[in-house]
Amino acid sequence: MPKNKGKGGKNRRRGKKGDGEEKRELEFREDGQQYAKVLKMLGNCRVEAYCYDGVKRMCHIRGNMRKKVWVVAGDIVLVAPREFEDSKADIIHKFTNEEALKLKQFGELPENAKISEGGDVGEDGAAGDDDDGDFEFDVDDI
């Protein structure tokens, strides 16, 4: 049998024309959709996200976004909550950091929403509330 001396097969050669960094139109939410911040990756195309209506939901990445759009903790996404299960939603769009800043300027995102890398939420009573790193419990109590 001949030995493969190249650097991969046809999957490596796909997608060489563009990087996908062109400007795209800002997508606003419609009825039945919410903005959310990804808290944690759960695996199997599922994430835990904090929706800005005050509910923490388990979200599922849509099929046409898989392996094309990488969602990580700290990203701002657009989700569609399920009608029959309020604790679950589907991720339908991921915003870049620049798009998320524009959404905040337009007043779509709350003023106290933090748009940065990492898993802070920036809402009242949620993770990442304190910037100075102080904890509200004593280590000896644990």
Steps between C-alpha positions, in 0.01 A plus 500: 500500500623854428586719795323831547763770485266799485357708778146369520223414263221686329359638827820699547474650152145627554430858598815669374328795330389707796536517873145623562615829654289720273255749647155361565177670591423523870223259591250617763270277701144432392196381694577183692878553497739608776860617530716278720857461621661156488610389847628148450552247223330170586601289200289332231416843348342619824586807705378662818402861435363788705219672311457871566140445605643356823476127426790254475431255215661197345546586133560281198714616206306489175597246236615747235729671756681183603865482388460838326447746784696435819315598815709538818431616854450877517343540155182699448246293305142526379283218630145386433341355816291192440127545536447168678810515728590834653831373639634412152579709192669480161796719400420656165772768464837588652609865524858615471636732770459802271138408426431450870641847577272647233201317651588652836523848343157455340357404839418140407726358772478621863750762617651269761568222245872434472628437152836334546671164484424255778199369681382805702138586469491851639140490624375547855571201719678306229856388446766760427320778686803634686792651313731523803502124567353516854289205606187523710580192709779401732735226386496345851124438471544257212 
